[in-house]
Amino acid sequence: MMEFLGKTNIDFIGKRKYAFVISAIISIIGIFAIVQITRGAANLGIDFTGGTSIQLQFDKPVPLADARKALHDGGLGEVELQEIKDGNKLLVKLGKKNQLAVGKAAQVIPAAFTKSMPGLQVTVDSTTEIGPAIGDKLRKDTLVAVAIAMLGIICYIAWRFDFRFGIGAVVATLHDILAMFAIYFLAGKEFNLLFITAVLTIAGYSLTDTVVIFDRIRENLHKDLKGALHTIFNRSINETLSRSIITSLTTLLSASALFFFGGQVIHDFSFALLTGVLVATYSSVFVASPVVILLEERAQRKQAATADALRSKP
């Protein structure tokens, strides 16, 4: 892996101020996006808002791609489709943003199919109002789960490395989560359960990438006990840079295949993976390690101040 870039000597830690400014802006946008989600002002999917569910039965099989095109041509925009193999049935879920009541949807949706596919016989089996899958209780449970996970990360990293490393890993992971919310919000993508799945996936990826760099930092700290922290951290990041880039590139290739060839259903999910991998690679270099440096420098200044105070006593 070292041959991929050769030996580099980039001053990553020296550029931390610029990185912190960029990360602060991204994080603020991410927090704003989360606030908008809680207010219902973002582009929310059925999982957040609820909507209308209609089960249709056809006289012959209808491919999902054709069904989605028919509904799109009918002016229904984004919908969720679930194929039911038994009896040529299709479950259509409309979010509240489509602004169709149950009775009206039962008329508009079959009409869209018959207009797009003349001769097709469509029967409405059932129509129901559905509540949001991500309700208040689920949101609270999610926050509790995330808090427990972050606490677990701190404990694990603190046990394996040092408490300050645990703080750095948590800050980088939270940064990646906020960045994904920010990018998704600015891109106008729909927030749904698939997005939440992508966020949790990237959080795990980011932590793994960060731990690899931390592992090399720990090794170099043991080898050079009296060396300057900036030098040791920079050397460690440069030594693992090829590994980080290769890992990111291989992951990006897989996510790109899903994005371009995976179809409409997972298009937004793969978009979240693509952006998330880039953000996670950035944070493991420009967020996690610089945060540890700041904490280390603060601890050293505190120790120096305590030592000076002791020496100044009569």
Protein Blocks (a to p, Z undefined) as FASTA:
>chain_A
ZZmnopadddfklmmmmmmmmmmmmmmmmmmmmmmmmnopaccdfklnopaddddddfbd
cdfklmmmmmmmnonmpadddddfehpiacddddfklopafklmmmmmmmmmmmmmghia
cddfbdcddddfbdfklmmmmmmmmmmmmmmmmmmmmmmmomklmmmmmmmmmmmmmmmm
mmmmmnopacdfklmmmmmmmmmmmmmmmmmmmmmmmmmmmmmmmbcfklmmmmmmmmmm
mmmmmmmmmmmmmmmmmmmmnojklmmmmmmmmmmmmmmmmmmmmmmmmmmmmmmmmmmm
mmmmmmmmmmmpZZ
